[in-house]
Amino acid sequence: MKKFARVLTTAAAGAAAALALTAGAAQAAPSSSVYLYTGTNAHCTFSGDNGVAGGVFSGYECRNGVAGYSVLVDATGGSFSDVYINTFDTLANCTFAGDNGTSGGVWNSYYCQSGFAGYSLKVSA
């Protein structure tokens, strides 16, 4: 009887370890989304839609927070050139979004073009 109890205990411990390993791996999966900037919901949606239409983003999310809507994007990894993302009120805000996209691997280069309404962010792979 002792041998049977030891076999059951060993089997139960093995099953528990396998379950814990599987659950831990599922929880540890990193997010591939890249944070670009925080703004209004309309600004976020406009940027996301332009990025998807231009082949820059495979998807995006406008996550509501304390300071506004955070723009989180998933890069396509594809080829694109001079895709207009959005217009920002200041050069600093345009550069902030551009730098985040570059460091996050969403695009290889960007420029902020001065215009009547602000600074237009254009990106290239």
LOROFI-106957 format. One record per atom (N, C-alpha, C, O, CB): residue number from 1; residue in one letter; chain; atom name; x, y, z. Coordinates in nm, 2 decimals. Atoms other than C-alpha are relative to their C-alpha. Glycine has a CB too. Layout:
<recs>
NUM A A CA X Y Z
...
</recs>
This chain:
<recs>
1 M A N 0.08 -0.12 0.00
1 M A CA 0.00 0.00 0.00
1 M A C 0.09 0.13 0.00
1 M A O 0.05 0.23 -0.06
1 M A CB -0.09 0.00 0.12
2 K A N -0.09 -0.12 -0.01
2 K A CA 0.29 0.24 0.08
2 K A C 0.06 0.03 -0.14
2 K A O 0.07 0.15 -0.18
2 K A CB 0.11 -0.03 0.09
3 K A N -0.05 -0.02 0.13
3 K A CA 0.43 0.19 -0.27
3 K A C -0.10 0.07 -0.09
3 K A O -0.07 0.16 -0.17
3 K A CB 0.05 -0.13 -0.07
4 F A N 0.11 -0.06 0.08
4 F A CA 0.09 0.28 -0.43
4 F A C -0.02 0.14 0.03
4 F A O -0.04 0.23 -0.05
4 F A CB -0.13 -0.08 0.02
5 A A N 0.01 -0.14 -0.05
5 A A CA 0.07 0.60 -0.22
5 A A C 0.11 0.08 -0.05
5 A A O 0.10 0.20 -0.09
5 A A CB -0.01 0.00 0.15
6 R A N -0.11 -0.07 0.05
6 R A CA 0.42 0.69 -0.32
6 R A C -0.01 0.03 -0.15
6 R A O 0.03 0.14 -0.20
6 R A CB 0.13 -0.07 0.03
7 V A N 0.02 -0.01 0.14
7 V A CA 0.34 0.64 -0.69
7 V A C -0.10 0.11 -0.03
7 V A O -0.08 0.20 -0.12
7 V A CB -0.04 -0.13 -0.07
8 L A N 0.10 -0.11 0.02
8 L A CA 0.03 0.86 -0.66
8 L A C 0.05 0.13 0.03
8 L A O 0.02 0.23 -0.04
8 L A CB -0.13 -0.03 0.09
9 T A N -0.06 -0.13 -0.04
9 T A CA 0.22 1.13 -0.48
9 T A C 0.09 0.05 -0.10
9 T A O 0.09 0.17 -0.13
9 T A CB 0.07 -0.02 0.14
10 T A N -0.09 -0.04 0.10
10 T A CA 0.49 1.13 -0.74
10 T A C -0.07 0.05 -0.12
10 T A O -0.03 0.15 -0.18
10 T A CB 0.10 -0.11 -0.03
11 A A N 0.08 -0.04 0.12
11 A A CA 0.24 1.15 -1.03
11 A A C -0.07 0.13 0.02
11 A A O -0.07 0.21 -0.07
11 A A CB -0.10 -0.11 -0.03
12 A A N 0.07 -0.13 -0.03
12 A A CA 0.05 1.43 -0.86
12 A A C 0.10 0.11 0.00
12 A A O 0.06 0.22 -0.05
12 A A CB -0.08 -0.01 0.14
13 A A N -0.11 -0.11 0.00
13 A A CA 0.37 1.63 -0.80
13 A A C 0.04 0.03 -0.14
13 A A O 0.06 0.15 -0.17
13 A A CB 0.11 -0.04 0.09
14 G A N -0.04 -0.02 0.14
14 G A CA 0.47 1.58 -1.16
14 G A C -0.10 0.08 -0.08
14 G A O -0.07 0.17 -0.16
14 G A CB 0.03 -0.13 -0.07
15 A A N 0.11 -0.07 0.07
15 A A CA 0.13 1.69 -1.29
15 A A C -0.01 0.15 0.04
15 A A O -0.03 0.24 -0.04
15 A A CB -0.13 -0.07 0.02
16 A A N 0.01 -0.14 -0.06
16 A A CA 0.13 2.00 -1.06
16 A A C 0.12 0.08 -0.06
16 A A O 0.10 0.20 -0.09
16 A A CB 0.01 0.00 0.15
17 A A N -0.11 -0.08 0.05
17 A A CA 0.48 2.10 -1.18
17 A A C -0.02 0.03 -0.15
17 A A O 0.02 0.14 -0.19
17 A A CB 0.13 -0.09 0.02
18 A A N 0.03 -0.02 0.15
18 A A CA 0.38 2.06 -1.55
18 A A C -0.10 0.11 -0.01
18 A A O -0.09 0.20 -0.10
18 A A CB -0.04 -0.12 -0.07
19 L A N 0.11 -0.11 0.01
19 L A CA 0.07 2.28 -1.49
19 L A C 0.06 0.13 0.04
19 L A O 0.03 0.23 -0.02
19 L A CB -0.11 -0.04 0.09
20 A A N -0.06 -0.12 -0.05
20 A A CA 0.27 2.54 -1.30
20 A A C 0.09 0.06 -0.11
20 A A O 0.10 0.18 -0.14
20 A A CB 0.08 -0.01 0.13
21 L A N -0.09 -0.05 0.10
21 L A CA 0.53 2.56 -1.58
21 L A C -0.08 0.05 -0.12
21 L A O -0.04 0.16 -0.18
21 L A CB 0.09 -0.12 -0.05
22 T A N 0.08 -0.05 0.11
22 T A CA 0.26 2.60 -1.85
22 T A C -0.06 0.13 0.04
22 T A O -0.07 0.22 -0.05
22 T A CB -0.11 -0.11 -0.03
23 A A N 0.06 -0.13 -0.04
23 A A CA 0.08 2.87 -1.65
23 A A C 0.10 0.11 0.01
23 A A O 0.07 0.22 -0.03
23 A A CB -0.07 -0.02 0.13
24 G A N -0.10 -0.10 -0.01
24 G A CA 0.40 3.05 -1.59
24 G A C 0.05 0.05 -0.13
24 G A O 0.07 0.17 -0.15
24 G A CB 0.12 -0.05 0.08
25 A A N -0.04 -0.04 0.13
25 A A CA 0.50 3.05 -1.95
25 A A C -0.11 0.09 -0.07
25 A A O -0.08 0.18 -0.14
25 A A CB 0.02 -0.12 -0.09
26 A A N 0.10 -0.08 0.06
26 A A CA 0.16 3.19 -2.06
26 A A C -0.01 0.14 0.06
26 A A O -0.04 0.23 -0.01
26 A A CB -0.14 -0.07 0.03
27 Q A N 0.00 -0.13 -0.06
27 Q A CA 0.18 3.47 -1.81
27 Q A C 0.12 0.09 -0.04
27 Q A O 0.12 0.21 -0.03
27 Q A CB -0.01 -0.01 0.15
28 A A N -0.12 -0.07 0.03
28 A A CA 0.53 3.56 -1.91
28 A A C 0.01 0.05 -0.14
28 A A O 0.11 0.12 -0.18
28 A A CB 0.12 -0.09 0.03
29 A A N -0.01 -0.04 0.14
29 A A CA 0.45 3.63 -2.28
29 A A C 0.00 0.15 0.00
29 A A O -0.10 0.21 0.04
29 A A CB -0.12 -0.06 -0.07
30 P A N -0.01 -0.15 0.00
30 P A CA 0.56 3.99 -2.35
30 P A C -0.10 0.05 -0.11
30 P A O -0.13 -0.01 -0.20
30 P A CB 0.14 0.04 -0.03
31 S A N 0.09 -0.07 0.09
31 S A CA 0.34 4.24 -2.53
31 S A C 0.09 0.05 -0.11
31 S A O 0.20 0.10 -0.08
31 S A CB -0.08 0.11 0.07
32 S A N -0.08 -0.05 0.11
32 S A CA 0.47 4.34 -2.87
32 S A C -0.04 0.14 -0.04
32 S A O 0.01 0.20 -0.13
32 S A CB -0.02 -0.09 -0.13
33 S A N 0.05 -0.13 0.03
33 S A CA 0.28 4.67 -2.86
33 S A C 0.11 0.11 0.04
33 S A O 0.18 0.09 0.14
33 S A CB -0.13 0.03 0.07
34 V A N -0.09 -0.11 -0.02
34 V A CA 0.49 4.99 -2.88
34 V A C -0.08 0.13 0.04
34 V A O -0.17 0.16 -0.03
34 V A CB 0.09 0.03 -0.12
35 Y A N 0.07 -0.12 -0.04
35 Y A CA 0.38 5.31 -2.69
35 Y A C 0.06 0.11 -0.09
35 Y A O 0.18 0.13 -0.09
35 Y A CB 0.02 0.03 0.15
36 L A N -0.05 -0.12 0.08
36 L A CA 0.40 5.62 -2.92
36 L A C -0.02 0.13 0.07
36 L A O 0.08 0.21 0.09
36 L A CB -0.07 0.00 -0.13
37 Y A N 0.02 -0.13 -0.07
37 Y A CA 0.24 5.91 -2.73
37 Y A C -0.14 -0.01 0.07
37 Y A O -0.21 -0.11 0.05
37 Y A CB 0.01 0.12 -0.10
38 T A N 0.13 -0.02 -0.07
38 T A CA -0.06 6.02 -2.52
38 T A C -0.07 0.12 -0.05
38 T A O -0.01 0.23 -0.06
38 T A CB 0.01 0.00 0.15
39 G A N 0.07 -0.11 0.06
39 G A CA -0.33 6.24 -2.67
39 G A C -0.15 -0.02 0.02
39 G A O -0.20 -0.10 0.11
39 G A CB 0.03 0.03 -0.14
40 T A N 0.14 0.01 0.00
40 T A CA -0.70 6.27 -2.73
40 T A C -0.04 -0.13 -0.07
40 T A O 0.04 -0.19 -0.14
40 T A CB -0.08 0.12 -0.07
41 N A N 0.05 0.12 0.06
41 N A CA -0.91 5.97 -2.84
41 N A C -0.01 0.02 -0.15
41 N A O 0.03 -0.07 -0.23
41 N A CB -0.14 -0.04 0.05
42 A A N 0.01 -0.02 0.14
42 A A CA -0.97 6.13 -3.18
42 A A C 0.14 0.00 -0.06
42 A A O 0.16 -0.05 -0.17
42 A A CB -0.07 0.14 -0.03
43 H A N -0.14 -0.01 0.05
43 H A CA -0.59 6.20 -3.23
43 H A C 0.05 -0.14 -0.01
43 H A O 0.12 -0.18 -0.10
43 H A CB 0.08 0.09 0.09
44 C A N -0.04 0.14 0.00
44 C A CA -0.52 5.84 -3.13
44 C A C -0.06 -0.08 -0.12
44 C A O 0.02 -0.15 -0.19
44 C A CB -0.03 -0.07 0.13
45 T A N 0.06 0.08 0.11
45 T A CA -0.77 5.69 -3.37
45 T A C 0.04 0.04 -0.14
45 T A O 0.06 -0.04 -0.22
45 T A CB -0.16 0.02 0.01
46 F A N -0.05 -0.05 0.12
46 F A CA -0.66 5.91 -3.65
46 F A C 0.14 -0.05 -0.03
46 F A O 0.17 -0.10 -0.14
46 F A CB 0.01 0.16 0.00
47 S A N -0.14 0.05 0.02
47 S A CA -0.29 5.81 -3.60
47 S A C -0.01 -0.15 -0.03
47 S A O 0.06 -0.20 -0.12
47 S A CB 0.08 0.02 0.12
48 G A N 0.01 0.14 0.02
48 G A CA -0.39 5.44 -3.57
48 G A C -0.05 -0.04 -0.14
48 G A O 0.00 -0.13 -0.21
48 G A CB -0.09 -0.06 0.10
49 D A N 0.06 0.03 0.13
49 D A CA -0.61 5.44 -3.88
49 D A C 0.10 0.04 -0.12
49 D A O 0.11 -0.04 -0.21
49 D A CB -0.12 0.08 -0.02
50 N A N -0.10 -0.03 0.10
50 N A CA -0.34 5.62 -4.09
50 N A C 0.12 -0.10 0.00
50 N A O 0.16 -0.14 -0.11
50 N A CB 0.06 0.14 0.03
51 G A N -0.11 0.10 -0.01
51 G A CA -0.07 5.38 -3.97
51 G A C -0.04 -0.14 -0.06
51 G A O 0.04 -0.20 -0.13
51 G A CB 0.04 -0.02 0.14
52 V A N 0.05 0.13 0.06
52 V A CA -0.28 5.07 -4.06
52 V A C -0.02 0.02 -0.15
52 V A O 0.03 -0.07 -0.23
52 V A CB -0.14 -0.04 0.07
53 A A N 0.02 -0.02 0.14
53 A A CA -0.38 5.22 -4.40
53 A A C 0.13 0.01 -0.08
53 A A O 0.14 -0.03 -0.19
53 A A CB -0.08 0.13 -0.02
54 G A N -0.12 -0.02 0.07
54 G A CA -0.02 5.30 -4.48
54 G A C 0.10 -0.12 0.02
54 G A O 0.21 -0.12 -0.03
54 G A CB 0.07 0.12 0.06
55 G A N -0.08 0.12 -0.02
55 G A CA 0.11 4.95 -4.38
55 G A C 0.11 0.01 0.11
55 G A O 0.20 -0.07 0.11
55 G A CB 0.07 -0.03 -0.13
56 V A N -0.09 -0.02 -0.11
56 V A CA 0.30 5.08 -4.08
56 V A C -0.04 -0.09 0.12
56 V A O 0.05 -0.15 0.18
56 V A CB 0.01 0.15 0.05
57 F A N 0.05 0.07 -0.11
57 F A CA 0.08 4.92 -3.81
57 F A C -0.08 -0.12 -0.05
57 F A O -0.16 -0.11 -0.14
57 F A CB -0.08 0.09 0.10
58 S A N 0.09 0.11 0.02
58 S A CA -0.08 4.58 -3.81
58 S A C -0.12 0.01 0.08
58 S A O -0.23 -0.05 0.05
58 S A CB 0.07 -0.14 0.03
59 G A N 0.12 -0.03 -0.08
59 G A CA -0.31 4.70 -3.54
59 G A C 0.04 0.11 0.10
59 G A O 0.16 0.14 0.12
59 G A CB -0.05 -0.12 0.08
60 Y A N -0.02 -0.11 -0.10
60 Y A CA -0.34 4.97 -3.27
60 Y A C -0.10 -0.01 0.11
60 Y A O -0.21 -0.07 0.09
60 Y A CB 0.01 0.14 -0.06
61 E A N 0.10 -0.01 -0.11
61 E A CA -0.51 5.04 -2.94
61 E A C 0.01 0.14 0.06
61 E A O 0.12 0.19 0.08
61 E A CB 0.03 -0.11 0.11
62 C A N 0.01 -0.13 -0.07
62 C A CA -0.62 5.37 -2.78
62 C A C -0.04 -0.04 0.15
62 C A O -0.16 -0.06 0.17
62 C A CB -0.10 0.10 -0.07
63 R A N 0.03 0.04 -0.13
63 R A CA -0.59 5.29 -2.41
63 R A C -0.02 0.13 0.09
63 R A O 0.07 0.21 0.10
63 R A CB 0.12 -0.08 0.06
64 N A N 0.03 -0.11 -0.08
64 N A CA -0.76 5.54 -2.18
64 N A C 0.07 0.00 0.13
64 N A O 0.08 -0.10 0.20
64 N A CB -0.15 0.01 0.03
65 G A N -0.08 -0.01 -0.12
65 G A CA -0.55 5.67 -1.89
65 G A C -0.03 0.13 0.06
65 G A O -0.12 0.21 0.02
65 G A CB 0.15 -0.02 -0.02
66 V A N 0.02 -0.12 -0.08
66 V A CA -0.52 5.96 -1.65
66 V A C 0.02 0.13 -0.09
66 V A O -0.05 0.22 -0.08
66 V A CB 0.09 0.01 0.12
67 A A N -0.04 -0.12 0.08
67 A A CA -0.35 6.20 -1.90
67 A A C -0.06 0.00 -0.14
67 A A O -0.04 0.10 -0.21
67 A A CB 0.15 0.01 -0.01
68 G A N 0.06 0.01 0.14
68 G A CA -0.55 6.09 -2.21
68 G A C 0.01 -0.14 -0.05
68 G A O 0.00 -0.23 0.03
68 G A CB 0.08 0.10 -0.10
69 Y A N 0.00 0.13 0.06
69 Y A CA -0.54 5.81 -2.45
69 Y A C 0.14 -0.04 -0.05
69 Y A O 0.20 0.04 -0.13
69 Y A CB -0.10 -0.01 -0.12
70 S A N -0.13 0.04 0.04
70 S A CA -0.21 5.62 -2.49
70 S A C -0.02 -0.08 -0.14
70 S A O -0.10 -0.16 -0.15
70 S A CB 0.06 -0.09 0.10
71 V A N 0.00 0.07 0.13
71 V A CA -0.14 5.51 -2.85
71 V A C 0.10 -0.11 0.00
71 V A O 0.22 -0.09 0.02
71 V A CB 0.04 0.10 -0.12
72 L A N -0.08 0.12 0.00
72 L A CA -0.01 5.15 -2.86
72 L A C -0.02 -0.06 -0.13
72 L A O -0.13 -0.08 -0.18
72 L A CB -0.04 -0.09 0.12
73 V A N 0.00 0.05 0.13
73 V A CA 0.08 5.01 -3.19
73 V A C 0.08 -0.13 -0.02
73 V A O 0.17 -0.16 0.06
73 V A CB 0.05 0.10 -0.10
74 D A N -0.07 0.12 0.03
74 D A CA 0.19 4.68 -3.34
74 D A C 0.06 0.02 -0.14
74 D A O -0.01 0.04 -0.24
74 D A CB -0.09 -0.13 0.00
75 A A N -0.07 -0.02 0.13
75 A A CA 0.45 4.71 -3.62
75 A A C -0.03 -0.11 -0.10
75 A A O -0.04 -0.23 -0.06
75 A A CB 0.15 0.01 0.02
76 T A N 0.02 0.10 0.10
76 T A CA 0.40 4.53 -3.95
76 T A C 0.13 -0.06 -0.04
76 T A O 0.14 -0.18 -0.08
76 T A CB -0.06 0.06 -0.13
77 G A N -0.13 0.04 0.04
77 G A CA 0.77 4.50 -4.02
77 G A C 0.02 0.00 -0.15
77 G A O 0.11 -0.05 -0.21
77 G A CB 0.02 -0.15 0.05
78 G A N 0.00 -0.01 0.14
78 G A CA 0.69 4.57 -4.38
78 G A C 0.08 0.12 -0.05
78 G A O 0.14 0.20 0.02
78 G A CB -0.14 0.01 -0.05
79 S A N -0.06 -0.11 0.07
79 S A CA 0.82 4.83 -4.63
79 S A C -0.10 0.11 -0.02
79 S A O -0.21 0.08 -0.07
79 S A CB 0.07 -0.05 -0.13
80 F A N 0.09 -0.12 0.02
80 F A CA 0.67 5.18 -4.64
80 F A C 0.09 0.12 -0.01
80 F A O 0.20 0.12 0.05
80 F A CB -0.11 0.01 0.11
81 S A N -0.08 -0.12 0.01
81 S A CA 0.79 5.53 -4.72
81 S A C -0.09 0.12 0.01
81 S A O -0.19 0.13 -0.06
81 S A CB 0.07 0.00 -0.14
82 D A N 0.07 -0.13 -0.02
82 D A CA 0.68 5.87 -4.61
82 D A C -0.15 -0.01 0.03
82 D A O -0.23 0.06 -0.03
82 D A CB 0.02 0.09 -0.12
83 V A N 0.14 0.01 -0.04
83 V A CA 0.36 5.76 -4.45
83 V A C -0.04 0.10 0.11
83 V A O 0.03 0.12 0.21
83 V A CB -0.03 -0.15 0.06
84 Y A N 0.05 -0.10 -0.09
84 Y A CA 0.17 6.04 -4.28
84 Y A C -0.07 -0.06 0.12
84 Y A O -0.17 -0.14 0.09
84 Y A CB -0.09 0.11 -0.07
85 I A N 0.06 0.05 -0.12
85 I A CA 0.08 5.95 -3.92
85 I A C -0.10 0.09 0.06
85 I A O -0.22 0.06 0.08
85 I A CB 0.10 -0.04 0.10
86 N A N 0.09 -0.10 -0.06
86 N A CA -0.07 6.27 -3.77
86 N A C 0.08 0.13 0.01
86 N A O 0.20 0.14 -0.02
86 N A CB -0.05 -0.05 0.14
87 T A N -0.06 -0.14 -0.02
87 T A CA -0.01 6.64 -3.70
87 T A C 0.00 0.03 0.15
87 T A O -0.10 0.01 0.22
87 T A CB -0.08 0.11 -0.08
88 F A N -0.02 -0.03 -0.14
88 F A CA 0.12 6.74 -3.36
88 F A C 0.01 0.15 0.02
88 F A O 0.06 0.22 -0.07
88 F A CB 0.12 -0.07 0.06
89 D A N 0.00 -0.15 -0.03
89 D A CA 0.09 7.09 -3.20
89 D A C 0.14 0.05 0.02
89 D A O 0.16 0.17 -0.01
89 D A CB -0.09 0.02 0.12
90 T A N -0.14 -0.05 -0.02
90 T A CA 0.46 7.12 -3.11
90 T A C 0.10 -0.10 -0.06
90 T A O 0.07 -0.22 -0.08
90 T A CB 0.03 0.02 0.15
91 L A N -0.10 0.08 0.05
91 L A CA 0.78 6.99 -3.25
91 L A C 0.05 -0.10 0.10
91 L A O 0.08 -0.21 0.07
91 L A CB 0.12 0.09 -0.04
92 A A N -0.04 0.10 -0.11
92 A A CA 0.86 6.83 -2.91
92 A A C -0.09 -0.12 0.00
92 A A O -0.05 -0.23 0.02
92 A A CB 0.00 0.07 0.13
93 N A N 0.10 0.11 0.00
93 N A CA 0.54 6.62 -2.93
93 N A C 0.02 -0.09 -0.12
93 N A O 0.01 -0.21 -0.11
93 N A CB -0.14 0.05 0.01
94 C A N -0.02 0.08 0.13
94 C A CA 0.61 6.51 -3.29
94 C A C 0.13 -0.08 0.02
94 C A O 0.13 -0.20 -0.02
94 C A CB 0.01 0.10 -0.12
95 T A N -0.12 0.07 -0.02
95 T A CA 0.97 6.42 -3.20
95 T A C -0.01 -0.11 0.10
95 T A O 0.05 -0.22 0.09
95 T A CB 0.11 0.10 0.04
96 F A N 0.02 0.10 -0.10
96 F A CA 0.86 6.23 -2.89
96 F A C -0.06 -0.12 -0.06
96 F A O -0.01 -0.24 -0.04
96 F A CB -0.09 0.06 0.11
97 A A N 0.06 0.11 0.07
97 A A CA 0.63 6.01 -3.10
97 A A C 0.09 -0.07 -0.10
97 A A O 0.10 -0.19 -0.11
97 A A CB -0.13 0.04 -0.07
98 G A N -0.10 0.06 0.09
98 G A CA 0.89 5.97 -3.37
98 G A C 0.11 -0.08 0.06
98 G A O 0.14 -0.19 0.01
98 G A CB 0.06 0.12 -0.08
99 D A N -0.10 0.07 -0.07
99 D A CA 1.16 5.87 -3.13
99 D A C -0.05 -0.13 0.06
99 D A O 0.02 -0.23 0.05
99 D A CB 0.06 0.09 0.11
100 N A N 0.06 0.12 -0.06
100 N A CA 0.93 5.62 -2.96
100 N A C -0.02 -0.11 -0.11
100 N A O 0.01 -0.23 -0.08
100 N A CB -0.13 0.03 0.07
101 G A N 0.02 0.09 0.11
101 G A CA 0.85 5.46 -3.29
101 G A C 0.13 -0.06 -0.05
101 G A O 0.14 -0.18 -0.09
101 G A CB -0.08 0.06 -0.12
102 T A N -0.13 0.04 0.04
102 T A CA 1.21 5.44 -3.39
102 T A C 0.06 -0.10 0.10
102 T A O 0.11 -0.21 0.06
102 T A CB 0.10 0.12 -0.03
103 S A N -0.06 0.09 -0.10
103 S A CA 1.33 5.29 -3.06
103 S A C -0.08 -0.12 0.02
103 S A O -0.02 -0.23 0.06
103 S A CB 0.01 0.08 0.13
104 G A N 0.08 0.12 -0.01
104 G A CA 1.04 5.05 -3.06
104 G A C 0.00 -0.09 -0.12
104 G A O -0.06 -0.19 -0.12
104 G A CB -0.14 0.04 0.03
105 G A N -0.01 0.08 0.12
105 G A CA 1.12 4.92 -3.41
105 G A C -0.12 0.00 -0.09
105 G A O -0.14 -0.08 -0.17
105 G A CB 0.03 -0.14 0.04
106 V A N 0.12 -0.01 0.09
106 V A CA 0.80 5.04 -3.57
106 V A C 0.04 0.05 -0.13
106 V A O -0.01 0.01 -0.24
106 V A CB -0.10 0.09 0.07
107 W A N -0.06 -0.05 0.12
107 W A CA 0.99 5.24 -3.83
107 W A C 0.14 0.03 0.02
107 W A O 0.20 0.03 0.13
107 W A CB -0.08 0.13 -0.04
108 N A N -0.15 -0.02 -0.01
108 N A CA 1.35 5.31 -3.92
108 N A C 0.03 0.15 0.00
108 N A O 0.13 0.19 0.07
108 N A CB 0.06 -0.06 -0.13
109 S A N -0.03 -0.14 0.00
109 S A CA 1.33 5.68 -3.98
109 S A C -0.13 0.08 0.00
109 S A O -0.24 0.03 -0.04
109 S A CB 0.09 0.04 -0.12
110 Y A N 0.12 -0.09 0.00
110 Y A CA 1.09 5.98 -3.94
110 Y A C 0.05 0.14 -0.02
110 Y A O 0.17 0.17 0.00
110 Y A CB -0.08 -0.02 0.13
111 Y A N -0.03 -0.14 -0.01
111 Y A CA 1.08 6.35 -3.99
111 Y A C -0.13 0.07 0.04
111 Y A O -0.24 0.03 0.01
111 Y A CB 0.05 0.05 -0.13
112 C A N 0.11 -0.08 -0.04
112 C A CA 0.85 6.62 -3.85
112 C A C 0.00 0.13 -0.09
112 C A O 0.09 0.21 -0.08
112 C A CB 0.01 0.05 0.15
113 Q A N 0.01 -0.11 0.09
113 Q A CA 0.74 6.86 -4.12
113 Q A C -0.08 0.11 0.05
113 Q A O -0.20 0.09 0.09
113 Q A CB -0.05 -0.05 -0.14
114 S A N 0.07 -0.12 -0.05
114 S A CA 0.64 7.21 -4.02
114 S A C -0.10 0.04 -0.10
114 S A O -0.08 0.05 -0.22
114 S A CB 0.10 0.12 0.03
115 G A N 0.11 -0.04 0.08
115 G A CA 0.31 7.32 -4.15
115 G A C -0.09 0.10 0.06
115 G A O -0.06 0.15 0.17
115 G A CB -0.08 -0.12 -0.05
116 F A N 0.09 -0.10 -0.05
116 F A CA 0.01 7.55 -4.10
116 F A C -0.06 -0.04 0.14
116 F A O -0.07 0.04 0.22
116 F A CB -0.11 0.02 -0.10
117 A A N 0.07 0.04 -0.12
117 A A CA -0.16 7.34 -3.83
117 A A C 0.10 -0.06 0.11
117 A A O 0.05 -0.09 0.22
117 A A CB -0.10 -0.11 -0.04
118 G A N -0.09 0.06 -0.09
118 G A CA 0.16 7.21 -3.66
118 G A C 0.11 -0.08 -0.07
118 G A O 0.16 -0.04 -0.17
118 G A CB -0.07 -0.09 0.10
119 Y A N -0.11 0.08 0.05
119 Y A CA 0.42 6.94 -3.72
119 Y A C -0.05 -0.14 -0.04
119 Y A O -0.10 -0.22 0.04
119 Y A CB 0.11 -0.01 0.10
120 S A N 0.05 0.13 0.05
120 S A CA 0.33 6.64 -3.94
120 S A C 0.11 -0.10 0.01
120 S A O 0.22 -0.08 -0.03
120 S A CB -0.04 0.01 -0.15
121 L A N -0.09 0.11 -0.02
121 L A CA 0.49 6.31 -3.85
121 L A C -0.01 -0.09 -0.12
121 L A O -0.12 -0.14 -0.15
121 L A CB -0.03 -0.08 0.13
122 K A N -0.01 0.09 0.12
122 K A CA 0.60 6.11 -4.16
122 K A C 0.11 -0.10 0.03
122 K A O 0.22 -0.07 0.08
122 K A CB 0.03 0.08 -0.13
123 V A N -0.09 0.11 -0.04
123 V A CA 0.77 5.77 -4.12
123 V A C 0.03 -0.08 -0.12
123 V A O -0.04 -0.09 -0.22
123 V A CB -0.06 -0.08 0.11
124 S A N -0.04 0.09 0.10
124 S A CA 0.96 5.53 -4.34
124 S A C 0.07 -0.12 0.06
124 S A O 0.12 -0.12 0.17
124 S A CB 0.10 0.07 -0.10
125 A A N -0.07 0.12 -0.05
125 A A CA 1.09 5.17 -4.30
125 A A C 0.13 -0.01 -0.06
125 A A O 0.20 -0.11 -0.04
125 A A CB -0.09 -0.12 -0.03
</recs>
